[in-house]
Amino acid sequence: MIDGQPLMLGRVQWQLEPWRLGWGSPLTLTSEWGDQIFTSRMGMGLSGLTMLRDVSLNFDTSALRAMFPLYLGGTLSGSFERIEIEQAGLRQAQGTVYLRNAIWTAKSGNIPLGDYRIDVAGDAGSTDGIVGEVITENGALVLAGDLSLAMDSYAVKLSATGPVARDDGFRRAVSMLATPTAEGFDVVLQGQL
């Protein structure tokens, strides 16, 4: 349940490989509900570290609206070689996230944005932390920049250009997070976790 709403997992399958219990990722988990898919090999270390390997996911961004007030439509998918989570939070990640057919779902009508990729790599305990490079594959809103996550902090540094970035209505909608520029706007956020 998320905010009193059931989270549909659909058909859930799991497979245990007992010979991997001492090391590695002995459990394979798959969840399918229409186009919503999650699959991963999973394991847990003696220290409590949760390891996900060969992660694949796909879901409509409307699933996120149950947790976050997002005005964003599209399909979020990704594949990760590995994700490691410890009690303090995300420790390591290596993979790619895609946002396809992104739209801004405004009251006045949907605004097509584009297709985006985030290449994710790193260790939260390192100097750079876990870094995601944001790349626009195509679209009317061109985003470029980095997202980073360290053990106790986060940072977002994005620049937005293109026709949508210069649209007055869209600029007003993102004005609490964005600083206007001649070509569009910049989003620079940082904080402590």
Backbone as a chain_set.jsonl record, in Angstrom:
{"seq": "MIDGQPLMLGRVQWQLEPWRLGWGSPLTLTSEWGDQIFTSRMGMGLSGLTMLRDVSLNFDTSALRAMFPLYLGGTLSGSFERIEIEQAGLRQAQGTVYLRNAIWTAKSGNIPLGDYRIDVAGDAGSTDGIVGEVITENGALVLAGDLSLAMDSYAVKLSATGPVARDDGFRRAVSMLATPTAEGFDVVLQGQL", "coords": {"N": [[0.841, -1.178, 0.0], [0.552, 2.183, -0.852], [0.157, 5.324, 0.265], [-2.451, 4.551, 0.984], [-3.328, 3.324, -1.308], [-3.421, 0.369, -3.259], [-0.46, -1.263, -4.404], [0.054, -2.665, -7.361], [1.489, -5.661, -8.135], [1.174, -7.683, -9.901], [1.772, -10.683, -11.71], [3.924, -12.588, -9.876], [6.996, -14.166, -9.828], [9.457, -16.397, -8.574], [12.732, -17.756, -8.228], [14.933, -19.94, -6.691], [18.348, -20.516, -6.315], [20.036, -22.775, -4.78], [22.804, -23.444, -4.575], [24.053, -21.022, -4.673], [23.734, -19.784, -2.266], [25.749, -19.23, -0.382], [27.24, -17.23, -1.519], [27.023, -14.524, -3.878], [24.068, -14.048, -5.863], [21.394, -15.582, -5.049], [18.614, -15.617, -5.51], [16.142, -15.204, -7.95], [13.91, -12.84, -9.046], [10.816, -11.974, -10.473], [8.4, -9.702, -11.581], [5.367, -9.022, -13.133], [3.004, -6.883, -14.554], [0.927, -6.139, -16.826], [2.419, -3.763, -18.852], [4.18, -3.135, -16.908], [7.107, -4.108, -15.517], [9.454, -5.891, -13.572], [12.54, -7.34, -12.983], [15.12, -9.253, -11.468], [18.213, -10.567, -10.184], [18.844, -11.468, -6.861], [20.5, -10.963, -3.732], [21.837, -11.255, -0.373], [24.269, -9.946, 1.723], [26.418, -10.903, 4.506], [26.765, -8.673, 6.068], [24.414, -7.358, 5.842], [24.062, -6.081, 3.491], [22.216, -5.549, 0.597], [22.098, -6.996, -2.531], [21.504, -6.429, -5.898], [21.384, -7.82, -9.071], [21.7, -7.787, -12.631], [19.38, -6.227, -13.242], [16.224, -5.331, -14.493], [13.769, -3.083, -15.514], [10.516, -1.673, -16.122], [8.025, 0.702, -16.418], [5.039, 2.729, -16.367], [5.128, 6.223, -15.858], [3.035, 7.141, -14.349], [2.713, 5.452, -12.222], [4.466, 6.435, -10.361], [3.215, 8.686, -9.434], [1.695, 8.061, -7.267], [3.438, 8.246, -5.183], [4.938, 10.601, -5.485], [4.347, 14.052, -6.264], [4.198, 14.29, -9.303], [4.13, 15.818, -12.484], [4.447, 14.462, -14.856], [4.457, 12.481, -17.681], [4.921, 9.342, -19.409], [7.153, 6.602, -20.219], [9.133, 4.824, -18.024], [12.109, 3.114, -17.976], [14.716, 0.721, -17.391], [18.007, -0.703, -17.083], [20.246, -2.425, -15.102], [23.492, -3.399, -14.276], [24.341, -3.83, -11.718], [23.098, -3.121, -8.429], [23.585, -1.941, -5.234], [22.504, -1.952, -1.927], [22.643, -0.644, 1.273], [22.027, -0.449, 4.829], [22.108, 2.299, 5.345], [21.361, 3.357, 2.934], [21.39, 3.719, -0.686], [24.237, 2.238, -2.063], [25.927, 1.441, -4.255], [25.726, 1.696, -7.832], [25.244, 0.701, -11.196], [24.345, 1.263, -14.345], [21.666, 1.991, -16.699], [19.065, 4.341, -17.179], [16.013, 4.989, -18.801], [13.807, 7.438, -20.079], [11.049, 7.491, -21.883], [9.062, 8.963, -24.455], [8.322, 11.249, -22.986], [6.127, 13.499, -21.378], [4.837, 16.647, -20.302], [2.355, 16.936, -18.067], [0.153, 19.112, -18.14], [-2.464, 21.316, -16.892], [-3.539, 22.84, -18.914], [-3.112, 21.296, -21.092], [-1.269, 18.543, -22.493], [2.283, 18.648, -22.864], [4.597, 17.678, -25.165], [7.796, 16.381, -24.423], [10.202, 14.732, -24.833], [12.732, 12.16, -25.348], [14.853, 10.567, -23.041], [18.002, 9.695, -21.517], [19.727, 8.313, -18.769], [22.842, 7.72, -17.716], [24.162, 5.783, -15.256], [26.547, 5.467, -12.688], [28.862, 4.451, -10.153], [29.964, 4.824, -6.687], [28.493, 5.474, -3.629], [30.066, 6.141, -1.458], [32.402, 7.156, -2.503], [34.48, 9.918, -3.681], [33.161, 11.301, -5.798], [30.671, 10.14, -5.617], [27.583, 8.462, -6.497], [26.919, 8.908, -9.81], [24.793, 10.273, -12.253], [24.576, 10.774, -15.614], [22.764, 12.933, -17.551], [21.224, 12.67, -20.632], [19.874, 13.887, -23.603], [18.031, 12.202, -25.949], [16.253, 12.748, -28.02], [13.907, 15.384, -28.81], [11.759, 18.183, -27.792], [12.486, 19.474, -25.505], [15.577, 19.97, -24.438], [17.72, 18.423, -22.367], [20.628, 18.498, -20.343], [23.251, 17.427, -18.259], [24.129, 16.594, -14.837], [23.3, 14.261, -12.229], [23.821, 13.589, -8.837], [24.608, 11.43, -6.103], [25.605, 11.072, -2.86], [26.782, 9.569, 0.22], [25.563, 11.149, 2.19], [24.386, 13.296, 0.898], [22.943, 15.063, -1.951], [22.893, 16.154, -5.39], [21.766, 18.146, -8.107], [22.336, 19.155, -11.334], [21.362, 20.642, -14.027], [20.91, 21.754, -17.386], [18.524, 23.284, -19.457], [17.33, 23.536, -22.699], [15.94, 24.456, -25.915], [12.737, 24.47, -27.71], [10.583, 24.013, -25.822], [11.756, 24.758, -23.416], [11.81, 27.462, -23.633], [9.191, 28.176, -23.598], [6.679, 30.13, -22.198], [4.601, 29.31, -20.406], [5.488, 26.763, -19.568], [7.917, 27.474, -18.413], [6.986, 29.012, -16.253], [5.756, 26.977, -14.818], [7.905, 25.448, -13.891], [9.301, 27.24, -12.399], [9.843, 27.386, -9.632], [11.908, 25.649, -9.232], [13.778, 26.249, -11.123], [16.198, 28.382, -12.766], [15.954, 31.068, -14.899], [17.495, 31.323, -18.143], [19.085, 32.732, -21.083], [18.749, 30.883, -23.138], [16.965, 29.059, -22.103], [16.557, 27.39, -19.225], [18.158, 26.735, -16.039], [18.584, 24.107, -13.693], [19.564, 23.822, -10.509], [20.177, 22.087, -7.767], [20.801, 21.129, -4.412], [21.416, 19.197, -1.481], [21.116, 17.83, 1.864], [20.935, 14.49, 3.048]], "CA": [[0.0, 0.0, 0.0], [1.21, 3.481, -0.898], [-0.88, 6.331, 0.512], [-3.75, 3.899, 1.016], [-3.628, 2.717, -2.6], [-2.65, -0.86, -3.456], [0.566, -1.303, -5.437], [-0.163, -3.909, -8.088], [2.703, -6.334, -8.57], [0.842, -8.599, -10.982], [2.271, -12.048, -11.557], [5.249, -12.599, -9.258], [7.665, -15.463, -9.882], [10.786, -16.39, -7.992], [13.498, -18.993, -8.386], [16.052, -19.987, -5.755], [19.472, -21.358, -6.715], [20.645, -23.055, -3.475], [24.264, -23.464, -4.625], [24.547, -19.648, -4.572], [23.382, -19.217, -0.961], [26.95, -18.763, 0.31], [27.776, -16.053, -2.2], [26.299, -14.132, -5.078], [22.657, -13.66, -5.888], [20.708, -16.869, -5.214], [17.185, -15.495, -5.773], [15.713, -14.453, -9.124], [12.547, -12.365, -8.818], [10.187, -11.326, -11.621], [7.039, -9.207, -11.365], [4.803, -8.498, -14.377], [1.626, -6.407, -14.504], [0.831, -5.43, -18.1], [3.735, -3.284, -19.295], [4.996, -2.911, -15.71], [7.954, -5.294, -15.36], [10.671, -5.823, -12.762], [13.22, -8.622, -12.836], [16.452, -9.087, -10.891], [18.802, -11.573, -9.302], [18.991, -10.79, -5.577], [21.234, -11.637, -2.668], [22.084, -10.443, 0.813], [25.538, -10.25, 2.359], [26.392, -11.074, 5.959], [26.707, -7.342, 6.683], [23.093, -6.787, 5.602], [24.078, -5.456, 2.174], [21.34, -6.17, -0.392], [22.699, -6.903, -3.86], [20.652, -6.708, -7.051], [22.193, -8.0, -10.278], [20.93, -7.967, -13.867], [18.077, -5.61, -12.977], [15.503, -4.785, -15.635], [12.482, -2.556, -15.065], [9.742, -0.912, -17.084], [6.709, 1.073, -15.908], [4.508, 4.031, -16.728], [5.438, 7.175, -14.788], [1.859, 7.361, -13.499], [2.912, 4.663, -11.0], [5.205, 7.277, -9.413], [2.341, 9.736, -8.898], [1.193, 7.627, -5.962], [4.44, 8.594, -4.171], [5.466, 11.941, -5.71], [3.439, 14.88, -7.066], [4.832, 14.507, -10.6], [3.291, 16.169, -13.626], [5.263, 13.912, -15.92], [3.98, 11.239, -18.263], [5.899, 8.637, -20.22], [7.54, 5.268, -19.775], [10.442, 4.758, -17.384], [12.67, 1.768, -18.04], [16.129, 0.724, -17.059], [18.731, -1.955, -16.901], [21.398, -2.22, -14.235], [24.351, -4.553, -14.019], [24.3, -4.053, -10.267], [22.658, -2.11, -7.471], [23.861, -2.404, -3.873], [21.808, -1.125, -0.945], [22.943, -0.965, 2.663], [21.048, 0.14, 5.745], [22.151, 3.759, 5.22], [20.812, 3.762, 1.642], [22.008, 3.22, -1.907], [25.696, 2.246, -1.954], [26.528, 1.396, -5.587], [24.821, 1.457, -8.958], [25.867, 0.696, -12.518], [23.313, 0.941, -15.318], [21.085, 3.043, -17.52], [17.633, 4.591, -17.037], [15.443, 5.664, -19.966], [12.478, 8.03, -20.002], [10.587, 7.531, -23.275], [7.795, 9.656, -24.727], [8.033, 12.101, -21.83], [5.223, 14.631, -21.578], [4.469, 17.431, -19.128], [0.893, 16.82, -18.009], [-0.339, 20.399, -17.641], [-3.919, 21.506, -16.925], [-3.901, 23.422, -20.207], [-2.844, 20.3, -22.135], [0.034, 17.885, -22.399], [3.368, 19.212, -23.66], [5.605, 16.65, -25.447], [9.143, 16.79, -24.024], [11.228, 14.007, -25.563], [13.272, 10.894, -24.852], [16.052, 10.868, -22.261], [18.777, 8.578, -20.971], [20.612, 8.654, -17.655], [23.873, 6.705, -17.486], [24.418, 5.813, -13.815], [27.702, 4.681, -12.255], [29.611, 4.961, -9.022], [29.85, 4.354, -5.312], [28.076, 6.611, -2.797], [31.128, 6.471, -0.524], [33.552, 7.739, -3.195], [34.505, 11.376, -3.758], [32.125, 11.757, -6.723], [29.397, 9.504, -5.315], [26.918, 7.828, -7.637], [26.659, 9.996, -10.75], [23.958, 9.992, -13.417], [24.715, 11.768, -16.678], [21.495, 13.08, -18.26], [21.45, 12.863, -22.062], [18.653, 13.958, -24.404], [18.148, 11.444, -27.193], [15.534, 13.601, -28.967], [12.772, 16.048, -28.188], [11.641, 19.636, -27.792], [13.168, 19.962, -24.302], [16.913, 19.38, -24.439], [18.311, 18.423, -21.03], [22.002, 18.018, -20.237], [23.801, 17.682, -16.939], [24.434, 15.475, -13.95], [22.659, 14.026, -10.94], [24.775, 12.838, -8.021], [24.154, 10.983, -4.796], [26.666, 10.618, -1.964], [26.227, 8.926, 1.409], [24.739, 12.06, 2.988], [23.978, 14.476, 0.142], [22.572, 14.889, -3.35], [23.021, 17.364, -6.2], [21.189, 18.125, -9.447], [22.834, 20.265, -12.147], [20.832, 20.436, -15.374], [20.555, 22.907, -18.211], [17.428, 22.964, -20.364], [17.217, 24.406, -23.865], [14.964, 23.961, -26.884], [11.477, 25.218, -27.758], [9.79, 23.903, -24.591], [12.453, 25.5, -22.358], [11.524, 28.888, -23.822], [7.742, 28.357, -23.504], [6.374, 30.876, -20.968], [3.804, 28.49, -19.489], [6.339, 25.724, -18.991], [8.887, 28.152, -17.538], [6.28, 29.344, -15.005], [5.487, 25.732, -14.088], [9.13, 24.951, -13.247], [10.015, 28.404, -11.864], [10.291, 27.194, -8.244], [13.126, 24.842, -9.252], [14.648, 26.623, -12.233], [16.681, 29.743, -12.955], [15.894, 31.372, -16.335], [18.683, 31.711, -18.91], [18.695, 33.219, -22.408], [18.379, 29.741, -23.982], [15.982, 28.203, -21.434], [16.692, 27.516, -17.774], [19.043, 25.815, -15.326], [18.114, 23.566, -12.424], [20.695, 23.51, -9.636], [19.678, 21.743, -6.438], [21.669, 20.289, -3.589], [20.896, 19.086, -0.136], [21.593, 16.765, 2.743], [19.991, 13.384, 3.246]], "C": [[0.891, 1.248, 0.0], [0.122, 4.529, -0.803], [-2.28, 5.727, 0.423], [-4.162, 3.237, -0.284], [-2.8, 1.445, -2.773], [-1.641, -0.707, -4.585], [0.453, -2.66, -6.115], [1.17, -4.474, -8.568], [2.433, -7.289, -9.723], [1.321, -10.003, -10.678], [3.704, -11.984, -11.026], [5.786, -14.027, -9.306], [9.024, -15.328, -9.223], [11.412, -17.763, -8.172], [14.715, -18.9, -7.473], [17.1, -20.961, -6.276], [20.295, -21.638, -5.462], [22.174, -23.043, -3.482], [24.869, -22.065, -4.555], [24.258, -19.021, -3.213], [24.59, -18.637, -0.235], [27.555, -17.514, -0.293], [26.849, -15.689, -3.346], [24.849, -13.773, -4.851], [21.804, -14.9, -6.128], [19.237, -16.78, -5.623], [16.952, -14.678, -7.042], [14.244, -14.12, -8.934], [12.049, -11.654, -10.073], [8.766, -10.931, -11.252], [6.555, -8.592, -12.674], [3.343, -8.116, -14.167], [1.439, -5.551, -15.748], [2.217, -5.057, -18.59], [4.675, -3.011, -18.129], [5.78, -4.194, -15.423], [9.14, -4.968, -14.462], [11.256, -7.225, -12.706], [14.635, -8.369, -12.335], [16.899, -10.37, -10.208], [19.12, -10.84, -8.012], [19.784, -11.643, -4.602], [21.444, -10.689, -1.506], [23.392, -10.905, 1.443], [25.389, -10.376, 3.862], [26.28, -9.74, 6.69], [25.329, -6.695, 6.537], [22.987, -6.071, 4.272], [23.162, -6.24, 1.23], [21.929, -5.922, -1.771], [21.669, -7.281, -4.912], [21.559, -6.786, -8.268], [21.251, -8.192, -11.465], [19.498, -7.453, -13.698], [17.497, -5.057, -14.283], [14.148, -4.303, -15.133], [11.839, -1.736, -16.164], [8.394, -0.583, -16.448], [6.325, 2.463, -16.394], [4.773, 4.982, -15.562], [4.234, 7.47, -13.899], [1.954, 6.547, -12.212], [3.651, 5.478, -9.94], [4.323, 8.344, -8.774], [1.736, 9.353, -7.558], [2.146, 8.038, -4.842], [4.913, 10.038, -4.266], [4.468, 12.752, -6.533], [4.08, 15.257, -8.405], [3.799, 14.863, -11.654], [3.999, 15.706, -14.889], [4.665, 12.6, -16.388], [5.081, 10.613, -19.09], [6.173, 7.263, -19.65], [8.958, 5.315, -19.237], [10.916, 3.313, -17.457], [14.144, 1.857, -17.695], [16.704, -0.662, -17.008], [19.997, -1.625, -16.116], [22.188, -3.513, -14.121], [24.309, -4.887, -12.535], [23.739, -2.826, -9.553], [22.941, -2.702, -6.102], [23.258, -1.409, -2.891], [22.204, -1.59, 0.446], [21.94, -0.237, 3.543], [20.979, 1.66, 5.615], [21.58, 4.252, 3.894], [21.55, 3.127, 0.482], [23.523, 3.338, -1.809], [26.379, 2.28, -3.316], [25.452, 1.197, -6.636], [25.614, 1.551, -10.252], [24.788, 0.303, -13.518], [22.804, 2.166, -16.05], [19.581, 3.115, -17.282], [17.181, 5.36, -18.279], [14.083, 6.243, -19.605], [12.042, 8.258, -21.44], [9.233, 8.235, -23.364], [7.366, 10.525, -23.546], [7.114, 13.247, -22.237], [5.032, 15.336, -20.24], [2.952, 17.457, -19.116], [0.316, 18.068, -17.339], [-1.861, 20.456, -17.722], [-4.377, 22.024, -18.285], [-3.677, 22.459, -21.369], [-1.448, 19.738, -21.993], [1.043, 18.528, -23.343], [4.39, 18.107, -23.899], [7.012, 17.182, -25.13], [10.227, 16.077, -24.822], [11.581, 12.68, -24.937], [14.63, 11.172, -24.212], [16.709, 9.591, -21.756], [19.626, 9.114, -19.822], [21.563, 7.483, -17.461], [24.344, 6.847, -16.048], [25.619, 4.938, -13.491], [28.288, 5.3, -10.997], [29.269, 4.324, -7.702], [29.541, 5.569, -4.439], [29.161, 7.042, -1.824], [32.344, 7.108, -1.173], [33.441, 9.262, -3.226], [33.381, 11.913, -4.637], [30.745, 11.212, -6.391], [28.869, 8.733, -6.51], [26.478, 8.954, -8.558], [25.788, 9.485, -11.889], [24.111, 11.11, -14.422], [23.421, 11.782, -17.489], [21.783, 13.461, -19.709], [20.095, 12.891, -22.764], [18.884, 13.188, -25.69], [17.393, 12.134, -28.322], [14.408, 14.297, -28.225], [12.863, 17.557, -28.204], [12.219, 20.279, -26.532], [14.505, 19.236, -24.227], [17.51, 19.549, -23.046], [19.729, 17.888, -21.102], [22.495, 18.353, -18.841], [23.99, 16.42, -16.149], [23.53, 15.47, -12.732], [23.687, 13.28, -10.116], [24.192, 12.566, -6.641], [25.358, 10.476, -4.024], [25.997, 10.021, -0.728], [25.265, 9.848, 2.162], [24.251, 13.293, 2.231], [23.581, 14.106, -1.287], [22.776, 16.217, -4.069], [22.405, 17.117, -7.572], [21.72, 19.354, -10.168], [22.431, 19.988, -13.583], [20.672, 21.761, -16.09], [19.504, 22.435, -19.205], [17.378, 24.008, -21.47], [16.162, 23.808, -24.798], [13.662, 24.726, -26.783], [10.667, 25.162, -26.462], [10.428, 24.716, -23.465], [12.204, 27.001, -22.46], [10.028, 29.196, -23.758], [7.394, 28.999, -22.16], [5.594, 30.048, -19.956], [4.632, 27.42, -18.808], [7.357, 26.343, -18.033], [8.245, 28.548, -16.208], [6.075, 28.089, -14.159], [6.72, 25.222, -13.341], [9.896, 26.06, -12.524], [10.491, 28.235, -10.424], [11.604, 26.419, -8.18], [14.175, 25.381, -10.208], [15.02, 28.098, -12.216], [16.677, 30.036, -14.452], [17.266, 31.729, -16.902], [18.187, 32.196, -20.271], [18.185, 32.082, -23.292], [17.275, 28.88, -23.382], [16.026, 28.408, -19.932], [17.683, 26.482, -17.247], [18.344, 25.351, -14.06], [19.35, 23.166, -11.637], [20.137, 23.317, -8.235], [20.74, 20.952, -5.705], [21.109, 20.265, -2.183], [21.501, 17.925, 0.613], [20.507, 15.711, 2.886], [19.898, 13.039, 4.708]], "O": [[1.856, 1.341, 0.759], [-0.737, 4.622, -1.679], [-3.185, 6.331, -0.152], [-5.239, 2.646, -0.36], [-1.608, 1.439, -2.468], [-1.937, -0.088, -5.607], [0.728, -3.69, -5.499], [1.889, -3.823, -9.325], [3.355, -7.667, -10.446], [1.281, -10.455, -9.534], [4.583, -11.395, -11.655], [5.119, -14.971, -8.881], [9.665, -14.28, -9.3], [10.726, -18.781, -8.255], [15.436, -17.902, -7.484], [16.781, -22.095, -6.634], [21.161, -20.838, -5.105], [22.783, -22.666, -2.481], [26.083, -21.932, -4.393], [24.515, -17.832, -3.025], [24.454, -17.636, 0.468], [28.314, -16.811, 0.374], [25.985, -16.478, -3.729], [24.462, -13.268, -3.797], [21.517, -15.24, -7.276], [18.666, -17.785, -6.046], [17.502, -13.587, -7.191], [13.426, -15.007, -8.691], [12.76, -10.841, -10.664], [8.018, -11.725, -10.681], [7.234, -7.748, -13.26], [2.545, -8.911, -13.669], [1.756, -4.362, -15.731], [3.088, -5.915, -18.729], [5.844, -2.689, -18.34], [5.195, -5.234, -15.124], [9.749, -3.904, -14.577], [10.547, -8.187, -12.414], [15.274, -7.391, -12.725], [16.084, -11.154, -9.721], [19.613, -9.712, -8.049], [19.744, -12.873, -4.643], [21.255, -9.478, -1.63], [23.601, -12.097, 1.669], [24.361, -10.003, 4.427], [25.761, -9.683, 7.805], [25.103, -5.6, 7.053], [21.938, -5.513, 3.95], [23.313, -7.453, 1.081], [22.224, -4.784, -2.137], [21.037, -8.333, -4.823], [22.406, -5.916, -8.473], [20.14, -8.699, -11.312], [18.533, -8.165, -13.978], [18.19, -4.407, -15.065], [13.456, -5.023, -14.413], [12.519, -1.177, -17.025], [7.692, -1.484, -15.988], [7.178, 3.263, -16.779], [4.653, 4.587, -14.403], [4.4, 7.999, -12.8], [1.339, 6.912, -11.21], [3.479, 5.235, -8.746], [4.64, 8.852, -7.698], [1.31, 10.221, -6.796], [1.733, 8.168, -3.69], [5.254, 10.644, -3.25], [3.807, 12.199, -7.413], [4.458, 16.41, -8.613], [2.72, 14.273, -11.705], [4.134, 16.453, -15.858], [4.396, 11.709, -15.581], [6.062, 11.273, -19.434], [5.507, 6.817, -18.715], [9.873, 5.788, -19.91], [10.203, 2.398, -17.047], [14.738, 2.935, -17.708], [15.989, -1.659, -16.905], [20.715, -0.676, -16.428], [21.624, -4.584, -13.898], [24.249, -6.052, -12.142], [23.879, -1.686, -9.996], [22.575, -3.847, -5.836], [23.464, -0.2, -2.996], [22.116, -2.776, 0.765], [21.098, 0.51, 3.045], [19.906, 2.245, 5.76], [21.336, 5.449, 3.742], [22.247, 2.126, 0.644], [24.043, 4.412, -1.506], [27.31, 3.059, -3.52], [24.404, 0.609, -6.37], [26.528, 2.365, -10.386], [24.356, -0.849, -13.545], [23.421, 3.23, -16.028], [18.906, 2.09, -17.194], [17.873, 6.264, -18.748], [13.297, 5.605, -18.904], [12.593, 9.11, -22.136], [8.386, 8.119, -22.479], [6.198, 10.534, -23.158], [7.291, 13.874, -23.281], [5.061, 14.707, -19.182], [2.332, 17.95, -20.058], [0.032, 18.077, -16.141], [-2.476, 19.742, -18.513], [-5.465, 21.688, -18.753], [-4.016, 22.775, -22.509], [-0.556, 20.381, -21.441], [0.713, 18.904, -24.468], [5.002, 17.631, -22.943], [7.367, 18.294, -25.523], [11.08, 16.728, -25.425], [10.843, 12.142, -24.111], [15.45, 11.91, -24.758], [16.063, 8.556, -21.592], [20.169, 10.217, -19.89], [21.144, 6.388, -17.087], [24.861, 7.894, -15.656], [25.709, 3.803, -13.959], [28.221, 6.513, -10.797], [28.427, 3.431, -7.599], [30.246, 6.576, -4.501], [29.179, 8.198, -1.401], [33.242, 7.563, -0.464], [32.415, 9.822, -2.837], [32.716, 12.879, -4.264], [29.742, 11.767, -6.84], [29.62, 8.392, -7.423], [25.748, 9.854, -8.14], [26.017, 8.399, -12.422], [23.81, 12.265, -14.123], [23.028, 10.76, -18.051], [22.484, 14.434, -19.984], [19.262, 12.012, -22.542], [19.818, 13.479, -26.437], [17.844, 12.11, -29.467], [13.999, 13.863, -27.149], [13.884, 18.138, -28.572], [12.42, 21.492, -26.493], [14.553, 18.031, -23.981], [17.772, 20.666, -22.6], [20.004, 16.937, -21.834], [22.201, 19.421, -18.304], [24.012, 15.318, -16.697], [23.061, 16.51, -12.267], [24.372, 12.407, -10.648], [23.409, 13.345, -6.098], [26.053, 9.563, -4.47], [24.769, 9.978, -0.649], [24.265, 9.385, 2.71], [23.754, 14.237, 2.846], [23.844, 13.002, -1.762], [22.827, 17.274, -3.439], [22.509, 16.023, -8.126], [21.575, 20.473, -9.676], [23.072, 19.199, -14.277], [20.337, 22.772, -15.473], [19.584, 21.325, -19.729], [17.384, 25.211, -21.208], [15.569, 22.773, -24.494], [13.488, 25.54, -25.876], [10.115, 26.181, -26.047], [9.718, 25.299, -22.646], [12.371, 27.728, -21.481], [9.637, 30.359, -23.854], [7.766, 28.481, -21.107], [5.9, 30.085, -18.764], [4.495, 27.194, -17.605], [7.624, 25.793, -16.965], [8.875, 28.437, -15.157], [6.204, 28.129, -12.935], [6.591, 24.628, -12.271], [11.024, 25.841, -12.083], [11.459, 28.883, -10.028], [12.334, 26.514, -7.194], [15.345, 25.01, -10.114], [14.273, 28.944, -11.725], [17.334, 29.323, -15.21], [18.087, 32.353, -16.231], [17.0, 32.082, -20.575], [17.288, 32.29, -24.109], [16.701, 28.049, -24.085], [15.601, 29.442, -19.418], [17.999, 25.497, -17.914], [17.603, 26.107, -13.432], [20.096, 22.277, -12.048], [19.682, 24.268, -7.598], [21.492, 20.192, -6.315], [20.419, 21.19, -1.752], [22.288, 17.147, 0.074], [19.314, 16.014, 2.849], [19.155, 12.132, 5.083]]}, "num_chains": 1, "name": "protein.A"}
